[in-house]
Amino acid sequence: MPLGEKYAGDKSKSRYCGVETDFDDDIPNLLSFNLHGGFDFLLATLMDPDYRPSLLDDDKRRSRALPFAGSDLVMSPSQWSSHVVGKISAWIDLDSEDETIREDSEIALKQEIAWASHLSLQACLLPTPKGTSCANYARCLNQILQNLGNMQLWLRIPLDKSEDDEEEASPNHLHEGQTDSWELWNSFRLLCEHHNQLSVSLDILSSLPSPSSVARWFGEPVRAAIIKTNSFLTNARGYPCLSKRHQRLTTAFFNHSIQIVISGQPVHNVPSPSGLTSENQVEGGWRHPLRPYLDYLAHLYKTMDPLPEQERFELGYRDYLQSPLQPLMDNLEAQTYEIFEKDTVKYSQYQRAVAKALVDMVPDENAFSVTTVLMVVGAGRGPLVRASLQAAEETDRKLKIYAVEKNPNAVVTLHSLVKLEGWEEIVTIVSSDMRNWEAPEKADILVSELLGSFGDNELSPECLDGALRFLKEDGISIPSSLDIYHTKFLFVVDFAGFAGYFDATLYKDVHLGIEPSTATPNMFSWFPIFFPLRTPICIQPGTPLEVHFWRCCGSTKVWYEWCVTSPAASPVHNTNGRSYWVGL
Amino acid sequence: MPLGEKYAGDKSKSRYCGVETDFDDDIPNLLSFNLHGGFDFLLATLMDPDYRPSLLDDDKRRSRALPFAGSDLVMSPSQWSSHVVGKISAWIDLDSEDETIREDSEIALKQEIAWASHLSLQACLLPTPKGTSCANYARCLNQILQNLGNMQLWLRIPLDKSEDDEEEASPNHLHEGQTDSWELWNSFRLLCEHHNQLSVSLDILSSLPSPSSVARWFGEPVRAAIIKTNSFLTNARGYPCLSKRHQRLTTAFFNHSIQIVISGQPVHNVPSPSGLTSENQVEGGWRHPLRPYLDYLAHLYKTMDPLPEQERFELGYRDYLQSPLQPLMDNLEAQTYEIFEKDTVKYSQYQRAVAKALVDMVPDENAFSVTTVLMVVGAGRGPLVRASLQAAEETDRKLKIYAVEKNPNAVVTLHSLVKLEGWEEIVTIVSSDMRNWEAPEKADILVSELLGSFGDNELSPECLDGALRFLKEDGISIPSSLDIYHTKFLFVVDFAGFAGYFDATLYKDVHLGIEPSTATPNMFSWFPIFFPLRTPICIQPGTPLEVHFWRCCGSTKVWYEWCVTSPAASPVHNTNGRSYWVGL
């Protein structure tokens, strides 16, 4: 039973709450008990915790089945895969000094994961590395990851208080015993070479590390947060509740699609069911012993601030790399125009810019006598034509518009738009590439929207160089200028790439941009561009980072190359546009 | 005219000496002058040094050829490629603050390298990066390297005195202005991702950096050393000579196949040719102005200590990775046996070990009555059979030998050897895999030579586990034990892998091994095993390096995995034997 619905059609994974259970060889009963009690899935031990491969002699090995919690047939495949996350035996310690434990651990780990794969479980929870060294554990897991199918492996890591979690920590503190559990995770994941099926499950304890230490987990692939019952406080009515910091953290988990799991024995003396409202009861008055904790989480979920519309729109694109458009080489699809045209904020900014330009260019006394020539280069299906005409109407200026568009499919739509709106006298449609068109007259105003996330990655310069030929010397280009940014970095991070943004001055004080500090609100046409680094680099606080970017041009394509030169040199990336280029 | 011959058939590249020349558009004459003067090749400027792309207007660009030193037809293709290393214009500065210089530099660099490729030159010399930043230079060169054909690019780097070239230098000194020219090279090569066509040419100046700073260049791909005439001292007779340190360095260059180039004007007042011995004269008494410098280098070359036989044998295998043998999965070829059997030192060590074992096992008084059963497992073409029989003869003991060999081709040779030597009464040949053979009796002594470079990488444990079945409980196994090593590292290095060695105790004090400090001399059957790291790691002096190795066994193969865990974690290498495994 999901925790709630943040908005109509909420599909967030974090609506589903799990419960950690002990080993039980009647797993169908265990599942039904907990589903009945309101939980959505189990974190269930798969193997009898007393099992040790070395305790079995050869005969037993041959004649006996492994002591798993029930055969695959005790539940349907969809029950196994929808409601069970497999918990790998906690005694497993691959870096033990005892050779027998190491060997038993490797055998058991492989057997349990093979069993979980056989059951098509979506994920397994791996025990926390026992010591500071985890090399053999990582080596073994790395072998397993190479042939794993689709299952995720969640490495269980405590969200631990780091002892020297201070800004002024010495640059070498990381090697002195790894007090921060993030370091343990980082070593583990480096050893497994950032394998995308290896992720994290965090144990939430009663005390939390500093906010900056917590914050960096949100850059990691955290799939679940296991909250211990003894991390809950007690409210005035005797019910469990979380501290303000725990509440904020839990809300952040919800917003990042991280699933919550409740773990441990009930430790709160909640008033008996008879005193509860009907909402908290189930038939017969029976209540799951951990229900008060679940109810509290459901309460938190339901009372979160609703997501702004823009964030909801963007939810599906989060942590997802999209290929930039190739508007020159390819013709855009109707669907793409559809999405662009929905971005009303963008066009109202263009309308404001054109209006200001018209007023500056044509004094009020000439408003009826002068006709301004405006060219929309890259008119698409007409949104900038419409915005320009609205600006003319708003300012009572007269316009003559050339709508230049190279995509013949969009030109079809442009023609019907012009007919439908009765713009035939004002708008001339030119079906041509702006780089080749010979304009019959020069323009007073040139309007274009060829802006990539990085301002020029969709080839604005190449196109506009061609188009600027037909702008009058005292004409106005909208946009008039362009700035591009890179982000800054403050923490010790394993740093894996750069985000690129633009900010364009359309005209005078009318801006359009996605640089976070000055971003035009509620605009969704652009996401930041991402310049990855093949190998993440570790940057200590205060160490300057020196980065180079090049925009390279060939006769048929344009591409970026980039590199880091300090603290240490990286290879030059995307040489000759090897991995990505934009066609001319 | 080569500098000399260190031994009969000397084919070292460093026999050939070059000379750096100024731009001359009569390059055939320039070449003939210098060949005539005793040099073997030119370091010749390819392009008129006054050329700047930006100085040409469009018309000139179209109508005029580029001002190269002569067309390709002025010399034969083999003259160009055997005797000319192209020198790229020294004015080129891709990281200049002046945009015109940057643009001219990129155009000229590409034109000159394209021209050198057209001429099929073996190498081009690239100008030294001008400032501390070389990112744009590296970016441009990296693009060129992607499509270069076979030509090498030698980046010219001064062998510079580093200002804080002290052991106690702070770990961060490298980022404070790169005082050591090695750092410049290192950044450059990292930016170009260790491209194997990018190498180094060192400028040798009159003062040399510290020995440790010089030493690390011998880990780099140095192809040429350019010695300035003003780095030479003057001897008592007025002739040029080098300081002791320069002499040692030059000898080291010779030994590492690094070619010497003489550069600069003659700065020594050498007595006139009439005073010379005939050896130094050419017809007509004419002498190349730089001839005294060349003669001195020839003198150094000829008076070097001759290479020991073993080093000469190994010369062809230097810096060359060989695949380890797969003696179990594959049958070795006759040629391989041939090479093994030449390693007389190895077999005399085995003979010593068998002799000691026989004496220990059979007291003198029983020498004639007791016959010792000895099995050679992996007998090949018989060298260990021969060594064992020689040990028996030497100690007057009686032997019965089983020679077990799985390769039917080697068994053919074994049979004819036994017949030829008349060993039929003593030696029983068993054509079988030792892992499957059922021996008719147990052995007193078991002899094997299945040793890889790393002791067990050619599967000694797997084979011997099988063979030890037929050794008597109080029998002797030769070798009796095995140790493996890894090297240690002392310097700040870009560290790219590990060398592995073994040392085996054949019997009591008889050893066989390749660990450098205890290596058996003059043995050439084994080279160290190399465990590479995909990405080199930089280790500061005093930083501990933590490394893990695993020998992993599957049902059909054996392989190693390895990783670094400190100072930072690397990925686990060779997961599941992905890159290399040994078949069972």
Chai-1 contact restraints between the chains, C-beta under 6 A:
chainA,res_idxA,chainB,res_idxB,connection_type,confidence,min_distance_angstrom,max_distance_angstrom,comment,restraint_id
A,A135,B,H548,contact,1.0,0.0,6.0,A-B,restraint_1
A,A135,B,T565,contact,1.0,0.0,6.0,A-B,restraint_2
A,R139,B,W550,contact,1.0,0.0,6.0,A-B,restraint_3
A,R139,B,E561,contact,1.0,0.0,6.0,A-B,restraint_4
A,R139,B,V572,contact,1.0,0.0,6.0,A-B,restraint_5
A,N142,B,V572,contact,1.0,0.0,6.0,A-B,restraint_6
A,N142,B,T575,contact,1.0,0.0,6.0,A-B,restraint_7
A,Q143,B,T575,contact,1.0,0.0,6.0,A-B,restraint_8
A,Q143,B,N576,contact,1.0,0.0,6.0,A-B,restraint_9
A,Q146,B,T575,contact,1.0,0.0,6.0,A-B,restraint_10
A,Q146,B,N576,contact,1.0,0.0,6.0,A-B,restraint_11
A,S187,B,A569,contact,1.0,0.0,6.0,A-B,restraint_12
A,L190,B,A569,contact,1.0,0.0,6.0,A-B,restraint_13
A,L191,B,C563,contact,1.0,0.0,6.0,A-B,restraint_14
A,L191,B,A569,contact,1.0,0.0,6.0,A-B,restraint_15
A,L191,B,V572,contact,1.0,0.0,6.0,A-B,restraint_16
A,E193,B,P571,contact,1.0,0.0,6.0,A-B,restraint_17
A,H548,B,A135,contact,1.0,0.0,6.0,A-B,restraint_18
A,W550,B,R139,contact,1.0,0.0,6.0,A-B,restraint_19
A,E561,B,R139,contact,1.0,0.0,6.0,A-B,restraint_20
A,C563,B,L191,contact,1.0,0.0,6.0,A-B,restraint_21
A,T565,B,A135,contact,1.0,0.0,6.0,A-B,restraint_22
A,A569,B,S187,contact,1.0,0.0,6.0,A-B,restraint_23
A,A569,B,L190,contact,1.0,0.0,6.0,A-B,restraint_24
A,A569,B,L191,contact,1.0,0.0,6.0,A-B,restraint_25
A,P571,B,E193,contact,1.0,0.0,6.0,A-B,restraint_26
A,V572,B,R139,contact,1.0,0.0,6.0,A-B,restraint_27
A,V572,B,N142,contact,1.0,0.0,6.0,A-B,restraint_28
A,V572,B,L191,contact,1.0,0.0,6.0,A-B,restraint_29
A,T575,B,N142,contact,1.0,0.0,6.0,A-B,restraint_30
A,T575,B,Q143,contact,1.0,0.0,6.0,A-B,restraint_31
A,T575,B,Q146,contact,1.0,0.0,6.0,A-B,restraint_32
A,N576,B,Q143,contact,1.0,0.0,6.0,A-B,restraint_33
A,N576,B,Q146,contact,1.0,0.0,6.0,A-B,restraint_34
